[in-house]
């Protein structure tokens, strides 16, 4: 399954497939795309419309999506913001992402900035 340049790995069993598809639906919402209908989600994710309908109802039920009553479209619910917050409070990423500092001290004219 492909999602706008991202490849969603095929699952090894049926238990993980629903979760992978639900995450694919959440990833279909991009900056500048505030609402999507089931047909648009199906097009972006490559999932069947019936599958999208079932999963959007599940995501709505667990508070990950909100539904616009008159347009029959969905948008991410505020609960989705709990994921970046948990990531920010989790283990620090900077040590894992930043290259190690040089072992020898920098020259007097050099500046080392850590942001």
C-alpha positions as CSV (number, residue, x, y, z in Angstrom):
1,X,0.0,0.0,0.0
2,X,1.4,3.5,-0.9
3,X,0.5,6.8,0.8
4,X,1.7,9.8,-1.1
5,X,5.3,8.6,-1.4
6,X,5.2,6.6,1.8
7,X,5.1,2.9,1.6
8,X,3.0,1.2,4.3
9,X,4.6,-2.2,5.0
10,X,2.5,-5.2,4.4
11,X,1.5,-6.8,7.7
12,X,2.5,-10.2,8.8
13,X,-0.9,-11.1,10.3
14,X,-4.5,-9.8,10.3
15,X,-4.2,-8.4,13.8
16,X,-1.8,-5.7,12.7
17,X,-3.5,-4.9,9.4
18,X,-6.4,-3.0,11.0
19,X,-4.0,-0.9,13.0
20,X,-1.8,-0.2,10.0
21,X,-4.8,0.9,8.0
22,X,-6.0,3.1,10.8
23,X,-2.6,4.8,11.0
24,X,-2.7,5.2,7.2
25,X,-6.0,7.0,7.5
26,X,-4.6,9.4,10.1
27,X,-1.5,10.0,7.9
28,X,-3.8,11.0,5.0
29,X,-4.4,14.3,6.7
30,X,-1.6,16.6,5.8
31,X,-0.8,20.3,6.5
32,X,-3.3,22.3,4.5
33,X,-5.8,19.5,4.4
34,X,-8.2,20.0,7.3
35,X,-11.0,17.7,6.3
36,X,-11.4,14.6,4.1
37,X,-14.4,12.5,3.2
38,X,-14.3,8.7,2.9
39,X,-13.8,8.8,-0.9
40,X,-10.8,11.1,-0.6
41,X,-9.3,9.0,2.2
42,X,-9.8,5.9,0.1
43,X,-8.1,7.6,-2.8
44,X,-5.1,8.8,-0.7
45,X,-4.6,5.5,1.1
46,X,-5.5,3.0,-1.6
47,X,-8.0,1.3,0.8
48,X,-11.4,0.1,-0.2
49,X,-14.2,2.6,0.5
50,X,-16.0,0.1,2.8
51,X,-12.8,-0.4,4.8
52,X,-12.3,3.3,5.1
53,X,-15.9,3.7,6.2
54,X,-15.5,1.1,8.9
55,X,-12.2,2.4,10.1
56,X,-13.3,6.1,10.2
57,X,-16.2,5.0,12.4
58,X,-13.8,3.3,14.7
59,X,-11.4,6.3,14.8
60,X,-14.4,8.5,15.4
61,X,-15.5,6.2,18.3
62,X,-12.1,6.3,20.0
63,X,-11.8,10.1,19.7
64,X,-9.1,10.2,17.0
65,X,-11.4,11.8,14.4
66,X,-14.2,14.3,14.4
67,X,-17.0,14.4,11.9
68,X,-18.4,17.5,10.2
69,X,-22.2,17.0,10.3
70,X,-23.3,18.7,7.1
71,X,-20.3,17.9,4.9
72,X,-19.9,14.3,5.9
73,X,-16.1,14.8,6.2
74,X,-13.6,14.0,8.9
75,X,-10.7,15.9,10.6
76,X,-8.2,14.8,13.2
77,X,-9.5,15.3,16.7
78,X,-7.6,17.1,19.4
79,X,-6.7,13.7,20.9
80,X,-4.2,13.2,18.0
81,X,-2.1,15.9,19.6
82,X,-1.3,13.5,22.5
83,X,1.2,11.7,20.3
84,X,3.6,14.5,19.7
85,X,3.2,15.5,23.4
86,X,4.2,12.0,24.5
87,X,7.1,12.0,22.1
88,X,8.3,15.3,23.5
89,X,8.1,13.9,27.1
90,X,9.7,10.6,26.2
91,X,13.4,9.9,25.9
92,X,15.4,12.8,24.5
93,X,16.0,12.5,20.8
94,X,18.9,14.9,20.5
95,X,21.6,12.5,21.7
96,X,20.4,9.9,19.2
97,X,20.2,12.3,16.3
98,X,23.1,14.6,16.9
99,X,26.6,13.6,15.9
100,X,29.0,13.1,18.8
101,X,31.0,16.2,19.8
102,X,34.7,16.1,18.9
103,X,37.0,14.6,21.5
104,X,39.6,17.4,21.2
105,X,38.6,20.9,22.3
106,X,37.7,23.3,19.6
107,X,40.3,25.9,18.5
108,X,40.0,29.2,20.2
109,X,38.5,30.9,17.2
110,X,35.9,28.2,16.6
111,X,32.4,28.3,18.0
112,X,30.4,25.3,18.9
113,X,26.6,25.8,19.2
114,X,24.2,23.2,20.5
115,X,20.6,23.9,19.9
